[in-house]
C-alpha cells in the first residue's frame, strides 16, 4: 500500500494544480496583491483557460501608460460597471487590487463600461461591442487595437 501512496500524491498535484502565491506590495499604506494587473485576463480565465472562467474582466489604473503589475499605478478602491440598455450589470473588484471581473455578466449586445471611484461617482466611460469583454486585451500601456491606453480614473490623471 505504501508504495502506491507517493505516486498517488504526485498525481493529485498534477491534476489539482498549484495556486501560485501572488506577491504583496504596499502602496500608500495598503497591501496590494499583484495578480497580473494589465495582462490579458482571458489567457487564464477564458473558455480554454486553466483558472475560473470570467465572462468580463479588466484592470483599472491611475495612468494611461501604466505597465503590467505596476503597483503604484493601480487605482485602489475603484470598480467597473457595465450598463446594458436599462439594465445595469456590475463587475466586482477583489481586495481593492484594481482588478475587476464578472463570472456571470454575459452580454449579447453593446454596452457602456463605466469606471466608478470609491464614492460611486462615474469618472470615465466608453461604449463597447459585446465581444470586447477582456479590457486588458486592448487597453494596453501602448494602446493596442486602437484602444487609448489603460482603463483609468481620469480625475487622478
Buried (B, 14 or more C-beta within 10 A) or exposed (E): EEEEEEEEEEEEEEEEEEEEEEEEBEBEEBEBBBBBBBBBBBBBBBEEEEEEEBBBBBBBBBBBBBEBBBBEBBBBBBBBBBBBEEEEBBBEBEEBBBBBBBBEBEBEEEBBBBBBBEEEEEBBEBEBEEEBBBBBBBBBBEBEEEBEBBBBBEEEE
